[in-house]
Amino acid sequence: MSVKYELIICWSESDQAFIVEVPELPGCMADGQTYVEAVTNAEVVIQEWIETAQDLGRDIPNSLKAMNDLAQPTN
């Protein structure tokens, strides 16, 4: 199952890199010299964040996509 989290991506002039923050996962951030590199790095960091949370027995927040899917009415 692929879990999708919101990514906030911005260019940091001072770092000369794209910075990615994952709001649903506290402290989960990545960067990259290109947009694609930053997103790819974020995907790795998200997986590591989830694995670490599982190892420590911590709750893993639902992704916004999963929460939106649950909120959709069914016929």
mmJSON file of the N, C-alpha and C atoms, coordinates in Angstrom:
{"data_MODEL":{"atom_site":{
"group_PDB":["ATOM","ATOM","ATOM","ATOM","ATOM","ATOM","ATOM","ATOM","ATOM","ATOM","ATOM","ATOM","ATOM","ATOM","ATOM","ATOM","ATOM","ATOM","ATOM","ATOM","ATOM","ATOM","ATOM","ATOM","ATOM","ATOM","ATOM","ATOM","ATOM","ATOM","ATOM","ATOM","ATOM","ATOM","ATOM","ATOM","ATOM","ATOM","ATOM","ATOM","ATOM","ATOM","ATOM","ATOM","ATOM","ATOM","ATOM","ATOM","ATOM","ATOM","ATOM","ATOM","ATOM","ATOM","ATOM","ATOM","ATOM","ATOM","ATOM","ATOM","ATOM","ATOM","ATOM","ATOM","ATOM","ATOM","ATOM","ATOM","ATOM","ATOM","ATOM","ATOM","ATOM","ATOM","ATOM","ATOM","ATOM","ATOM","ATOM","ATOM","ATOM","ATOM","ATOM","ATOM","ATOM","ATOM","ATOM","ATOM","ATOM","ATOM","ATOM","ATOM","ATOM","ATOM","ATOM","ATOM","ATOM","ATOM","ATOM","ATOM","ATOM","ATOM","ATOM","ATOM","ATOM","ATOM","ATOM","ATOM","ATOM","ATOM","ATOM","ATOM","ATOM","ATOM","ATOM","ATOM","ATOM","ATOM","ATOM","ATOM","ATOM","ATOM","ATOM","ATOM","ATOM","ATOM","ATOM","ATOM","ATOM","ATOM","ATOM","ATOM","ATOM","ATOM","ATOM","ATOM","ATOM","ATOM","ATOM","ATOM","ATOM","ATOM","ATOM","ATOM","ATOM","ATOM","ATOM","ATOM","ATOM","ATOM","ATOM","ATOM","ATOM","ATOM","ATOM","ATOM","ATOM","ATOM","ATOM","ATOM","ATOM","ATOM","ATOM","ATOM","ATOM","ATOM","ATOM","ATOM","ATOM","ATOM","ATOM","ATOM","ATOM","ATOM","ATOM","ATOM","ATOM","ATOM","ATOM","ATOM","ATOM","ATOM","ATOM","ATOM","ATOM","ATOM","ATOM","ATOM","ATOM","ATOM","ATOM","ATOM","ATOM","ATOM","ATOM","ATOM","ATOM","ATOM","ATOM","ATOM","ATOM","ATOM","ATOM","ATOM","ATOM","ATOM","ATOM","ATOM","ATOM","ATOM","ATOM","ATOM","ATOM","ATOM","ATOM","ATOM","ATOM","ATOM","ATOM","ATOM","ATOM","ATOM","ATOM","ATOM","ATOM"],
"id":[1,2,3,4,5,6,7,8,9,10,11,12,13,14,15,16,17,18,19,20,21,22,23,24,25,26,27,28,29,30,31,32,33,34,35,36,37,38,39,40,41,42,43,44,45,46,47,48,49,50,51,52,53,54,55,56,57,58,59,60,61,62,63,64,65,66,67,68,69,70,71,72,73,74,75,76,77,78,79,80,81,82,83,84,85,86,87,88,89,90,91,92,93,94,95,96,97,98,99,100,101,102,103,104,105,106,107,108,109,110,111,112,113,114,115,116,117,118,119,120,121,122,123,124,125,126,127,128,129,130,131,132,133,134,135,136,137,138,139,140,141,142,143,144,145,146,147,148,149,150,151,152,153,154,155,156,157,158,159,160,161,162,163,164,165,166,167,168,169,170,171,172,173,174,175,176,177,178,179,180,181,182,183,184,185,186,187,188,189,190,191,192,193,194,195,196,197,198,199,200,201,202,203,204,205,206,207,208,209,210,211,212,213,214,215,216,217,218,219,220,221,222,223,224,225],
"type_symbol":["N","C","C","N","C","C","N","C","C","N","C","C","N","C","C","N","C","C","N","C","C","N","C","C","N","C","C","N","C","C","N","C","C","N","C","C","N","C","C","N","C","C","N","C","C","N","C","C","N","C","C","N","C","C","N","C","C","N","C","C","N","C","C","N","C","C","N","C","C","N","C","C","N","C","C","N","C","C","N","C","C","N","C","C","N","C","C","N","C","C","N","C","C","N","C","C","N","C","C","N","C","C","N","C","C","N","C","C","N","C","C","N","C","C","N","C","C","N","C","C","N","C","C","N","C","C","N","C","C","N","C","C","N","C","C","N","C","C","N","C","C","N","C","C","N","C","C","N","C","C","N","C","C","N","C","C","N","C","C","N","C","C","N","C","C","N","C","C","N","C","C","N","C","C","N","C","C","N","C","C","N","C","C","N","C","C","N","C","C","N","C","C","N","C","C","N","C","C","N","C","C","N","C","C","N","C","C","N","C","C","N","C","C","N","C","C","N","C","C","N","C","C","N","C","C"],
"label_atom_id":["N","CA","C","N","CA","C","N","CA","C","N","CA","C","N","CA","C","N","CA","C","N","CA","C","N","CA","C","N","CA","C","N","CA","C","N","CA","C","N","CA","C","N","CA","C","N","CA","C","N","CA","C","N","CA","C","N","CA","C","N","CA","C","N","CA","C","N","CA","C","N","CA","C","N","CA","C","N","CA","C","N","CA","C","N","CA","C","N","CA","C","N","CA","C","N","CA","C","N","CA","C","N","CA","C","N","CA","C","N","CA","C","N","CA","C","N","CA","C","N","CA","C","N","CA","C","N","CA","C","N","CA","C","N","CA","C","N","CA","C","N","CA","C","N","CA","C","N","CA","C","N","CA","C","N","CA","C","N","CA","C","N","CA","C","N","CA","C","N","CA","C","N","CA","C","N","CA","C","N","CA","C","N","CA","C","N","CA","C","N","CA","C","N","CA","C","N","CA","C","N","CA","C","N","CA","C","N","CA","C","N","CA","C","N","CA","C","N","CA","C","N","CA","C","N","CA","C","N","CA","C","N","CA","C","N","CA","C","N","CA","C","N","CA","C","N","CA","C","N","CA","C","N","CA","C","N","CA","C","N","CA","C"],
"label_alt_id":[null,null,null,null,null,null,null,null,null,null,null,null,null,null,null,null,null,null,null,null,null,null,null,null,null,null,null,null,null,null,null,null,null,null,null,null,null,null,null,null,null,null,null,null,null,null,null,null,null,null,null,null,null,null,null,null,null,null,null,null,null,null,null,null,null,null,null,null,null,null,null,null,null,null,null,null,null,null,null,null,null,null,null,null,null,null,null,null,null,null,null,null,null,null,null,null,null,null,null,null,null,null,null,null,null,null,null,null,null,null,null,null,null,null,null,null,null,null,null,null,null,null,null,null,null,null,null,null,null,null,null,null,null,null,null,null,null,null,null,null,null,null,null,null,null,null,null,null,null,null,null,null,null,null,null,null,null,null,null,null,null,null,null,null,null,null,null,null,null,null,null,null,null,null,null,null,null,null,null,null,null,null,null,null,null,null,null,null,null,null,null,null,null,null,null,null,null,null,null,null,null,null,null,null,null,null,null,null,null,null,null,null,null,null,null,null,null,null,null,null,null,null,null,null,null],
"label_comp_id":["MET","MET","MET","SER","SER","SER","VAL","VAL","VAL","LYS","LYS","LYS","TYR","TYR","TYR","GLU","GLU","GLU","LEU","LEU","LEU","ILE","ILE","ILE","ILE","ILE","ILE","CYS","CYS","CYS","TRP","TRP","TRP","SER","SER","SER","GLU","GLU","GLU","SER","SER","SER","ASP","ASP","ASP","GLN","GLN","GLN","ALA","ALA","ALA","PHE","PHE","PHE","ILE","ILE","ILE","VAL","VAL","VAL","GLU","GLU","GLU","VAL","VAL","VAL","PRO","PRO","PRO","GLU","GLU","GLU","LEU","LEU","LEU","PRO","PRO","PRO","GLY","GLY","GLY","CYS","CYS","CYS","MET","MET","MET","ALA","ALA","ALA","ASP","ASP","ASP","GLY","GLY","GLY","GLN","GLN","GLN","THR","THR","THR","TYR","TYR","TYR","VAL","VAL","VAL","GLU","GLU","GLU","ALA","ALA","ALA","VAL","VAL","VAL","THR","THR","THR","ASN","ASN","ASN","ALA","ALA","ALA","GLU","GLU","GLU","VAL","VAL","VAL","VAL","VAL","VAL","ILE","ILE","ILE","GLN","GLN","GLN","GLU","GLU","GLU","TRP","TRP","TRP","ILE","ILE","ILE","GLU","GLU","GLU","THR","THR","THR","ALA","ALA","ALA","GLN","GLN","GLN","ASP","ASP","ASP","LEU","LEU","LEU","GLY","GLY","GLY","ARG","ARG","ARG","ASP","ASP","ASP","ILE","ILE","ILE","PRO","PRO","PRO","ASN","ASN","ASN","SER","SER","SER","LEU","LEU","LEU","LYS","LYS","LYS","ALA","ALA","ALA","MET","MET","MET","ASN","ASN","ASN","ASP","ASP","ASP","LEU","LEU","LEU","ALA","ALA","ALA","GLN","GLN","GLN","PRO","PRO","PRO","THR","THR","THR","ASN","ASN","ASN"],
"label_asym_id":["A","A","A","A","A","A","A","A","A","A","A","A","A","A","A","A","A","A","A","A","A","A","A","A","A","A","A","A","A","A","A","A","A","A","A","A","A","A","A","A","A","A","A","A","A","A","A","A","A","A","A","A","A","A","A","A","A","A","A","A","A","A","A","A","A","A","A","A","A","A","A","A","A","A","A","A","A","A","A","A","A","A","A","A","A","A","A","A","A","A","A","A","A","A","A","A","A","A","A","A","A","A","A","A","A","A","A","A","A","A","A","A","A","A","A","A","A","A","A","A","A","A","A","A","A","A","A","A","A","A","A","A","A","A","A","A","A","A","A","A","A","A","A","A","A","A","A","A","A","A","A","A","A","A","A","A","A","A","A","A","A","A","A","A","A","A","A","A","A","A","A","A","A","A","A","A","A","A","A","A","A","A","A","A","A","A","A","A","A","A","A","A","A","A","A","A","A","A","A","A","A","A","A","A","A","A","A","A","A","A","A","A","A","A","A","A","A","A","A","A","A","A","A","A","A"],
"label_entity_id":["1","1","1","1","1","1","1","1","1","1","1","1","1","1","1","1","1","1","1","1","1","1","1","1","1","1","1","1","1","1","1","1","1","1","1","1","1","1","1","1","1","1","1","1","1","1","1","1","1","1","1","1","1","1","1","1","1","1","1","1","1","1","1","1","1","1","1","1","1","1","1","1","1","1","1","1","1","1","1","1","1","1","1","1","1","1","1","1","1","1","1","1","1","1","1","1","1","1","1","1","1","1","1","1","1","1","1","1","1","1","1","1","1","1","1","1","1","1","1","1","1","1","1","1","1","1","1","1","1","1","1","1","1","1","1","1","1","1","1","1","1","1","1","1","1","1","1","1","1","1","1","1","1","1","1","1","1","1","1","1","1","1","1","1","1","1","1","1","1","1","1","1","1","1","1","1","1","1","1","1","1","1","1","1","1","1","1","1","1","1","1","1","1","1","1","1","1","1","1","1","1","1","1","1","1","1","1","1","1","1","1","1","1","1","1","1","1","1","1","1","1","1","1","1","1"],
"label_seq_id":[1,1,1,2,2,2,3,3,3,4,4,4,5,5,5,6,6,6,7,7,7,8,8,8,9,9,9,10,10,10,11,11,11,12,12,12,13,13,13,14,14,14,15,15,15,16,16,16,17,17,17,18,18,18,19,19,19,20,20,20,21,21,21,22,22,22,23,23,23,24,24,24,25,25,25,26,26,26,27,27,27,28,28,28,29,29,29,30,30,30,31,31,31,32,32,32,33,33,33,34,34,34,35,35,35,36,36,36,37,37,37,38,38,38,39,39,39,40,40,40,41,41,41,42,42,42,43,43,43,44,44,44,45,45,45,46,46,46,47,47,47,48,48,48,49,49,49,50,50,50,51,51,51,52,52,52,53,53,53,54,54,54,55,55,55,56,56,56,57,57,57,58,58,58,59,59,59,60,60,60,61,61,61,62,62,62,63,63,63,64,64,64,65,65,65,66,66,66,67,67,67,68,68,68,69,69,69,70,70,70,71,71,71,72,72,72,73,73,73,74,74,74,75,75,75],
"pdbx_PDB_ins_code":[null,null,null,null,null,null,null,null,null,null,null,null,null,null,null,null,null,null,null,null,null,null,null,null,null,null,null,null,null,null,null,null,null,null,null,null,null,null,null,null,null,null,null,null,null,null,null,null,null,null,null,null,null,null,null,null,null,null,null,null,null,null,null,null,null,null,null,null,null,null,null,null,null,null,null,null,null,null,null,null,null,null,null,null,null,null,null,null,null,null,null,null,null,null,null,null,null,null,null,null,null,null,null,null,null,null,null,null,null,null,null,null,null,null,null,null,null,null,null,null,null,null,null,null,null,null,null,null,null,null,null,null,null,null,null,null,null,null,null,null,null,null,null,null,null,null,null,null,null,null,null,null,null,null,null,null,null,null,null,null,null,null,null,null,null,null,null,null,null,null,null,null,null,null,null,null,null,null,null,null,null,null,null,null,null,null,null,null,null,null,null,null,null,null,null,null,null,null,null,null,null,null,null,null,null,null,null,null,null,null,null,null,null,null,null,null,null,null,null,null,null,null,null,null,null],
"Cartn_x":[0.848,0.0,0.889,0.571,1.312,0.58,1.263,0.673,1.186,0.279,0.634,0.465,1.524,1.488,1.665,1.088,1.246,2.711,3.227,4.585,4.503,5.21,5.354,6.771,6.873,8.171,8.424,9.596,9.955,11.439,11.795,13.19,13.817,14.973,15.705,16.875,16.767,17.838,19.136,19.034,20.241,20.92,20.13,20.702,20.949,20.381,20.461,19.982,18.831,18.257,16.753,16.066,14.646,14.502,13.62,13.363,11.962,11.839,10.551,10.195,8.986,8.464,7.237,7.092,5.938,5.144,4.117,3.422,2.827,2.339,1.71,2.716,4.0,5.037,6.017,5.841,6.67,8.17,8.864,10.309,10.76,9.832,10.174,10.419,11.686,12.076,13.161,13.295,14.344,14.715,15.778,16.164,16.801,17.057,17.709,18.074,19.064,19.507,18.495,17.683,16.616,15.29,14.197,12.857,12.686,13.061,12.902,13.754,14.984,15.856,15.261,14.707,14.115,12.921,12.059,10.893,11.334,12.315,12.841,13.42,14.186,14.749,13.643,12.586,11.46,10.792,10.643,10.037,10.846,12.169,13.045,12.889,12.895,12.798,11.436,10.377,9.048,9.059,9.622,9.679,10.5,11.63,12.466,11.726,10.976,10.201,9.191,8.471,7.454,8.093,9.204,9.888,10.363,10.907,11.374,10.207,9.107,7.92,7.41,7.395,6.96,7.89,9.201,10.186,10.015,9.627,9.467,8.052,7.179,5.801,4.965,5.333,4.598,3.513,2.504,1.43,1.96,1.422,1.768,0.544,0.684,-0.467,-0.975,-2.296,-2.881,-2.494,-2.37,-2.093,-3.368,-3.217,-4.386,-5.208,-4.556,-5.28,-6.141,-5.582,-6.349,-7.531,-7.314,-8.405,-9.472,-9.058,-10.024,-10.812,-10.151,-10.839,-11.887,-11.563,-12.507,-13.712,-13.5,-14.572,-15.535,-15.156,-16.012,-17.209,-18.402,-19.592,-19.563,-20.094,-20.205,-21.653,-21.87,-23.241,-23.65],
"Cartn_y":[-1.182,0.0,1.239,2.161,3.409,4.485,5.04,6.093,7.427,8.368,9.683,10.744,11.486,12.588,13.905,14.948,16.286,16.7,17.291,17.829,19.334,20.067,21.508,21.717,22.242,22.374,23.847,24.309,25.695,25.775,26.823,27.072,27.91,27.47,28.226,28.927,30.235,31.019,30.865,30.873,30.784,29.418,28.349,27.007,26.619,27.391,27.059,25.632,25.319,23.977,24.06,23.036,22.885,22.209,22.73,22.192,21.59,20.381,19.688,19.429,19.795,19.509,18.621,17.659,16.758,17.083,17.943,18.443,17.37,16.264,15.225,14.431,14.51,13.741,14.715,15.005,16.005,15.753,16.798,16.719,16.078,15.653,14.969,16.013,16.141,17.124,16.533,17.088,16.674,17.878,17.71,18.767,18.144,18.972,18.515,19.687,19.482,20.54,20.807,19.788,19.957,19.591,19.997,19.672,18.159,17.452,15.994,15.329,15.787,15.224,15.447,16.615,16.91,16.004,15.805,14.935,13.486,13.043,11.679,11.481,12.454,12.372,12.36,13.127,13.151,11.786,11.109,9.774,8.807,8.896,8.044,8.382,9.669,10.108,9.746,9.832,9.434,7.962,7.113,5.684,5.434,6.121,5.976,6.465,7.562,8.101,7.062,6.465,5.462,4.233,3.75,2.58,2.851,4.036,4.393,4.469,5.078,5.163,3.767,2.863,1.488,0.808,0.97,0.37,0.87,2.134,2.739,2.577,1.947,1.741,3.006,3.962,5.232,5.182,6.024,6.125,6.742,6.27,6.819,7.572,8.883,9.673,9.19,9.25,8.956,10.055,9.677,10.684,11.461,12.655,13.451,12.721,12.023,11.283,10.207,9.474,8.417,9.013,10.132,10.767,11.285,11.847,12.326,11.171,10.037,8.864,8.363,8.39,7.934,8.864,10.136,11.123,11.107,10.445,10.409,9.496,9.96,9.113,7.952,6.836,5.678,5.491,4.97,4.754,3.324],
"Cartn_z":[0.0,0.0,0.0,-0.85,-0.942,-0.152,0.826,1.648,1.134,0.95,0.422,1.503,1.74,2.691,1.939,2.508,1.942,2.041,0.974,0.97,0.763,1.596,1.39,0.876,-0.335,-0.993,-1.28,-0.877,-1.168,-1.498,-2.18,-2.523,-1.422,-0.928,0.084,-0.592,-0.67,-1.285,-0.496,0.833,1.663,1.556,1.39,1.261,-0.196,-1.112,-2.535,-2.793,-2.193,-2.315,-2.11,-2.615,-2.335,-0.978,-0.147,1.185,1.175,1.714,1.769,3.224,3.605,4.94,4.785,5.704,5.712,6.975,6.873,8.065,8.972,8.395,9.226,10.054,9.673,10.365,11.02,12.298,12.979,12.804,12.379,12.215,10.922,10.089,8.839,7.756,7.36,6.354,5.472,4.284,3.355,2.5,1.734,0.806,-0.427,-1.413,-2.63,-3.507,-4.35,-5.258,-6.363,-6.697,-7.68,-7.023,-7.67,-7.166,-7.071,-8.131,-8.167,-7.088,-6.921,-5.892,-4.501,-4.26,-2.954,-2.674,-3.669,-3.487,-3.296,-4.07,-3.924,-2.53,-2.055,-0.703,0.344,0.112,1.054,1.128,-0.005,-0.006,0.858,0.777,1.59,3.067,3.386,4.775,5.374,4.573,5.058,5.45,4.591,4.894,6.162,6.296,7.496,8.74,8.613,9.737,10.198,9.243,9.57,10.219,9.663,10.225,11.65,11.884,13.225,14.199,13.774,14.635,14.983,14.013,14.269,15.266,15.08,15.991,17.418,17.565,18.887,19.445,18.675,19.116,19.121,18.303,18.246,17.177,17.36,16.375,15.087,13.981,12.673,12.164,11.963,11.504,10.15,9.976,8.675,7.704,6.459,5.443,5.149,4.606,4.227,3.185,2.261,1.232,1.873,2.829,3.489,4.245,4.921,5.66,4.705,3.558,2.57,1.976,1.726,1.194,2.179,3.467,4.481,4.584,4.287,4.417,3.232,2.139,0.955,1.189,0.85,1.017,0.028,0.451,-0.434,-0.827,-2.002,-2.493,-2.304],
"occupancy":[1.0,1.0,1.0,1.0,1.0,1.0,1.0,1.0,1.0,1.0,1.0,1.0,1.0,1.0,1.0,1.0,1.0,1.0,1.0,1.0,1.0,1.0,1.0,1.0,1.0,1.0,1.0,1.0,1.0,1.0,1.0,1.0,1.0,1.0,1.0,1.0,1.0,1.0,1.0,1.0,1.0,1.0,1.0,1.0,1.0,1.0,1.0,1.0,1.0,1.0,1.0,1.0,1.0,1.0,1.0,1.0,1.0,1.0,1.0,1.0,1.0,1.0,1.0,1.0,1.0,1.0,1.0,1.0,1.0,1.0,1.0,1.0,1.0,1.0,1.0,1.0,1.0,1.0,1.0,1.0,1.0,1.0,1.0,1.0,1.0,1.0,1.0,1.0,1.0,1.0,1.0,1.0,1.0,1.0,1.0,1.0,1.0,1.0,1.0,1.0,1.0,1.0,1.0,1.0,1.0,1.0,1.0,1.0,1.0,1.0,1.0,1.0,1.0,1.0,1.0,1.0,1.0,1.0,1.0,1.0,1.0,1.0,1.0,1.0,1.0,1.0,1.0,1.0,1.0,1.0,1.0,1.0,1.0,1.0,1.0,1.0,1.0,1.0,1.0,1.0,1.0,1.0,1.0,1.0,1.0,1.0,1.0,1.0,1.0,1.0,1.0,1.0,1.0,1.0,1.0,1.0,1.0,1.0,1.0,1.0,1.0,1.0,1.0,1.0,1.0,1.0,1.0,1.0,1.0,1.0,1.0,1.0,1.0,1.0,1.0,1.0,1.0,1.0,1.0,1.0,1.0,1.0,1.0,1.0,1.0,1.0,1.0,1.0,1.0,1.0,1.0,1.0,1.0,1.0,1.0,1.0,1.0,1.0,1.0,1.0,1.0,1.0,1.0,1.0,1.0,1.0,1.0,1.0,1.0,1.0,1.0,1.0,1.0,1.0,1.0,1.0,1.0,1.0,1.0,1.0,1.0,1.0,1.0,1.0,1.0],
"B_iso_or_equiv":[0.0,0.0,0.0,0.0,0.0,0.0,0.0,0.0,0.0,0.0,0.0,0.0,0.0,0.0,0.0,0.0,0.0,0.0,0.0,0.0,0.0,0.0,0.0,0.0,0.0,0.0,0.0,0.0,0.0,0.0,0.0,0.0,0.0,0.0,0.0,0.0,0.0,0.0,0.0,0.0,0.0,0.0,0.0,0.0,0.0,0.0,0.0,0.0,0.0,0.0,0.0,0.0,0.0,0.0,0.0,0.0,0.0,0.0,0.0,0.0,0.0,0.0,0.0,0.0,0.0,0.0,0.0,0.0,0.0,0.0,0.0,0.0,0.0,0.0,0.0,0.0,0.0,0.0,0.0,0.0,0.0,0.0,0.0,0.0,0.0,0.0,0.0,0.0,0.0,0.0,0.0,0.0,0.0,0.0,0.0,0.0,0.0,0.0,0.0,0.0,0.0,0.0,0.0,0.0,0.0,0.0,0.0,0.0,0.0,0.0,0.0,0.0,0.0,0.0,0.0,0.0,0.0,0.0,0.0,0.0,0.0,0.0,0.0,0.0,0.0,0.0,0.0,0.0,0.0,0.0,0.0,0.0,0.0,0.0,0.0,0.0,0.0,0.0,0.0,0.0,0.0,0.0,0.0,0.0,0.0,0.0,0.0,0.0,0.0,0.0,0.0,0.0,0.0,0.0,0.0,0.0,0.0,0.0,0.0,0.0,0.0,0.0,0.0,0.0,0.0,0.0,0.0,0.0,0.0,0.0,0.0,0.0,0.0,0.0,0.0,0.0,0.0,0.0,0.0,0.0,0.0,0.0,0.0,0.0,0.0,0.0,0.0,0.0,0.0,0.0,0.0,0.0,0.0,0.0,0.0,0.0,0.0,0.0,0.0,0.0,0.0,0.0,0.0,0.0,0.0,0.0,0.0,0.0,0.0,0.0,0.0,0.0,0.0,0.0,0.0,0.0,0.0,0.0,0.0,0.0,0.0,0.0,0.0,0.0,0.0],
"pdbx_formal_charge":[null,null,null,null,null,null,null,null,null,null,null,null,null,null,null,null,null,null,null,null,null,null,null,null,null,null,null,null,null,null,null,null,null,null,null,null,null,null,null,null,null,null,null,null,null,null,null,null,null,null,null,null,null,null,null,null,null,null,null,null,null,null,null,null,null,null,null,null,null,null,null,null,null,null,null,null,null,null,null,null,null,null,null,null,null,null,null,null,null,null,null,null,null,null,null,null,null,null,null,null,null,null,null,null,null,null,null,null,null,null,null,null,null,null,null,null,null,null,null,null,null,null,null,null,null,null,null,null,null,null,null,null,null,null,null,null,null,null,null,null,null,null,null,null,null,null,null,null,null,null,null,null,null,null,null,null,null,null,null,null,null,null,null,null,null,null,null,null,null,null,null,null,null,null,null,null,null,null,null,null,null,null,null,null,null,null,null,null,null,null,null,null,null,null,null,null,null,null,null,null,null,null,null,null,null,null,null,null,null,null,null,null,null,null,null,null,null,null,null,null,null,null,null,null,null],
"auth_seq_id":[1,1,1,2,2,2,3,3,3,4,4,4,5,5,5,6,6,6,7,7,7,8,8,8,9,9,9,10,10,10,11,11,11,12,12,12,13,13,13,14,14,14,15,15,15,16,16,16,17,17,17,18,18,18,19,19,19,20,20,20,21,21,21,22,22,22,23,23,23,24,24,24,25,25,25,26,26,26,27,27,27,28,28,28,29,29,29,30,30,30,31,31,31,32,32,32,33,33,33,34,34,34,35,35,35,36,36,36,37,37,37,38,38,38,39,39,39,40,40,40,41,41,41,42,42,42,43,43,43,44,44,44,45,45,45,46,46,46,47,47,47,48,48,48,49,49,49,50,50,50,51,51,51,52,52,52,53,53,53,54,54,54,55,55,55,56,56,56,57,57,57,58,58,58,59,59,59,60,60,60,61,61,61,62,62,62,63,63,63,64,64,64,65,65,65,66,66,66,67,67,67,68,68,68,69,69,69,70,70,70,71,71,71,72,72,72,73,73,73,74,74,74,75,75,75],
"auth_comp_id":["MET","MET","MET","SER","SER","SER","VAL","VAL","VAL","LYS","LYS","LYS","TYR","TYR","TYR","GLU","GLU","GLU","LEU","LEU","LEU","ILE","ILE","ILE","ILE","ILE","ILE","CYS","CYS","CYS","TRP","TRP","TRP","SER","SER","SER","GLU","GLU","GLU","SER","SER","SER","ASP","ASP","ASP","GLN","GLN","GLN","ALA","ALA","ALA","PHE","PHE","PHE","ILE","ILE","ILE","VAL","VAL","VAL","GLU","GLU","GLU","VAL","VAL","VAL","PRO","PRO","PRO","GLU","GLU","GLU","LEU","LEU","LEU","PRO","PRO","PRO","GLY","GLY","GLY","CYS","CYS","CYS","MET","MET","MET","ALA","ALA","ALA","ASP","ASP","ASP","GLY","GLY","GLY","GLN","GLN","GLN","THR","THR","THR","TYR","TYR","TYR","VAL","VAL","VAL","GLU","GLU","GLU","ALA","ALA","ALA","VAL","VAL","VAL","THR","THR","THR","ASN","ASN","ASN","ALA","ALA","ALA","GLU","GLU","GLU","VAL","VAL","VAL","VAL","VAL","VAL","ILE","ILE","ILE","GLN","GLN","GLN","GLU","GLU","GLU","TRP","TRP","TRP","ILE","ILE","ILE","GLU","GLU","GLU","THR","THR","THR","ALA","ALA","ALA","GLN","GLN","GLN","ASP","ASP","ASP","LEU","LEU","LEU","GLY","GLY","GLY","ARG","ARG","ARG","ASP","ASP","ASP","ILE","ILE","ILE","PRO","PRO","PRO","ASN","ASN","ASN","SER","SER","SER","LEU","LEU","LEU","LYS","LYS","LYS","ALA","ALA","ALA","MET","MET","MET","ASN","ASN","ASN","ASP","ASP","ASP","LEU","LEU","LEU","ALA","ALA","ALA","GLN","GLN","GLN","PRO","PRO","PRO","THR","THR","THR","ASN","ASN","ASN"],
"auth_asym_id":["A","A","A","A","A","A","A","A","A","A","A","A","A","A","A","A","A","A","A","A","A","A","A","A","A","A","A","A","A","A","A","A","A","A","A","A","A","A","A","A","A","A","A","A","A","A","A","A","A","A","A","A","A","A","A","A","A","A","A","A","A","A","A","A","A","A","A","A","A","A","A","A","A","A","A","A","A","A","A","A","A","A","A","A","A","A","A","A","A","A","A","A","A","A","A","A","A","A","A","A","A","A","A","A","A","A","A","A","A","A","A","A","A","A","A","A","A","A","A","A","A","A","A","A","A","A","A","A","A","A","A","A","A","A","A","A","A","A","A","A","A","A","A","A","A","A","A","A","A","A","A","A","A","A","A","A","A","A","A","A","A","A","A","A","A","A","A","A","A","A","A","A","A","A","A","A","A","A","A","A","A","A","A","A","A","A","A","A","A","A","A","A","A","A","A","A","A","A","A","A","A","A","A","A","A","A","A","A","A","A","A","A","A","A","A","A","A","A","A","A","A","A","A","A","A"],
"auth_atom_id":["N","CA","C","N","CA","C","N","CA","C","N","CA","C","N","CA","C","N","CA","C","N","CA","C","N","CA","C","N","CA","C","N","CA","C","N","CA","C","N","CA","C","N","CA","C","N","CA","C","N","CA","C","N","CA","C","N","CA","C","N","CA","C","N","CA","C","N","CA","C","N","CA","C","N","CA","C","N","CA","C","N","CA","C","N","CA","C","N","CA","C","N","CA","C","N","CA","C","N","CA","C","N","CA","C","N","CA","C","N","CA","C","N","CA","C","N","CA","C","N","CA","C","N","CA","C","N","CA","C","N","CA","C","N","CA","C","N","CA","C","N","CA","C","N","CA","C","N","CA","C","N","CA","C","N","CA","C","N","CA","C","N","CA","C","N","CA","C","N","CA","C","N","CA","C","N","CA","C","N","CA","C","N","CA","C","N","CA","C","N","CA","C","N","CA","C","N","CA","C","N","CA","C","N","CA","C","N","CA","C","N","CA","C","N","CA","C","N","CA","C","N","CA","C","N","CA","C","N","CA","C","N","CA","C","N","CA","C","N","CA","C","N","CA","C","N","CA","C","N","CA","C","N","CA","C","N","CA","C","N","CA","C"],
"pdbx_PDB_model_num":[1,1,1,1,1,1,1,1,1,1,1,1,1,1,1,1,1,1,1,1,1,1,1,1,1,1,1,1,1,1,1,1,1,1,1,1,1,1,1,1,1,1,1,1,1,1,1,1,1,1,1,1,1,1,1,1,1,1,1,1,1,1,1,1,1,1,1,1,1,1,1,1,1,1,1,1,1,1,1,1,1,1,1,1,1,1,1,1,1,1,1,1,1,1,1,1,1,1,1,1,1,1,1,1,1,1,1,1,1,1,1,1,1,1,1,1,1,1,1,1,1,1,1,1,1,1,1,1,1,1,1,1,1,1,1,1,1,1,1,1,1,1,1,1,1,1,1,1,1,1,1,1,1,1,1,1,1,1,1,1,1,1,1,1,1,1,1,1,1,1,1,1,1,1,1,1,1,1,1,1,1,1,1,1,1,1,1,1,1,1,1,1,1,1,1,1,1,1,1,1,1,1,1,1,1,1,1,1,1,1,1,1,1,1,1,1,1,1,1,1,1,1,1,1,1]
}}}
